[in-house]
Amino acid sequence: MLTPVRWPSDLRSIYKENTKVTTKKGRVFSGARPTGRQHLGNYLGAIQNYVALQEEFESIYCIVDIHALTTVETTQDLKTNTREMTLDWLAAGMDPEKSIIFVQSHVPEVMELHTILSMVTPLGKLTALPTFKEKVRKNPNNVNYGLVGYPVLMTADIVLYKATTVPVGVDQFPHVEFAREVVRSFNYRYDTDVLLEPKSKATQVPKVIGIDGENKMSKSLDNHIELTATPEETEKRVMQMVTDPQRKRLSDPGDPDVCNVFTLHKIFTPQEEVAQINIDCRQAEIGCVACKRRFAKSLNRELAPFRARRAEFDAKEGYIREVLVDGAKRAQTIAAQTMGEVRAAIGFYEV
């Protein structure tokens, strides 16, 4: 559920002690590429988890725009996408009072650490990673140096901020284990313990199927429903959704267990109504069209507060910039300290 949040009228009043960080259960880091406006898959798969973790952990969330350069052919939408993603994050409940929210390129220390960590990372290890092979398969004509080193930059993101925890789905555990191996290699080579080995935190990341009823919800497949779509646009997309593939006529009993619309009903529709839809569908008392209309109504009702908050933030001149500038300053305070320790451990000549 998307729950309302309250925001101060002046963000600058939030952090009087900009360099002090309060310790909770540990420090969480997570990042996402700037893909612009977020959709239901983004929210259910990541954003709602980011919001929940703020209550337990010291949280650092990053829009990883440098990572985006490994696969994009043009950056003409990069600024807009970064702003749009920030708006959606804030409207969904990611709170700059509780988390550091910033853009990767605004803290250049990450590139220095990336370069240093690349010196202790075997090339064969990088090219053997399943993620690299998958990216090559998807972008065979753009296998660049940055794509090969993507996992090293990801590791730099995590360890630069001394993150103790990285929230990922079970299928992403190898990524964090790779980061741990790089940390061990660095600490061993320079006989130090300045870099921390992060631990994975298993999260329940549902695979949100798109409106085509087959593939994961994705902008590239145009099978997504944007969080910020208008009620009319949302209903239009919902009415295109594939339901029970075996049901041909209204008089045929349906099977909610194989219906993507019903799966989303269980998330966004009141449970009493979900229970009734389950019965009515199996008894052919409700057709797929009516079921989708009811889901569109539920979805629009649940997204209404999110859309209202987003419009408020969007209309507040300079607000997004203020959030990101403040987040970058706080992130850089941590990054500068880490890099000082890293340089000292290596033995660089300081002036």
Secondary structure, DSSP 8 states (H G I E B T S, - for coil): --------S-GGGT-SSTT----SS-EEEEEE---SS-BHHHIIIIIHHHHHHTTTSEEEEEE-HHHHTTT-S--TTHHHHHHHHHHHHHHHT--TTTEEEEEGGG-THHHHHHHHHHTTS-HHHHHTSHHHHHHHHH-TT---HHHHTHHHHHHHHHHHTT-SEEEE-GGGHHHHHHHHHHHHHHHHHTT---S---EEEE------B-TTSSSB--TTTT---BTTS-HHHHHHHHTT----TT--STTS---GGG-HHHHHHHHHS-HHHHHHHHHHHHTTSS-HHHHHHHHHHHHHHHHHHHHHHHHHHHHSTTHHHHHHHHHHHHHHHHHHHHHHHHHHHHT----
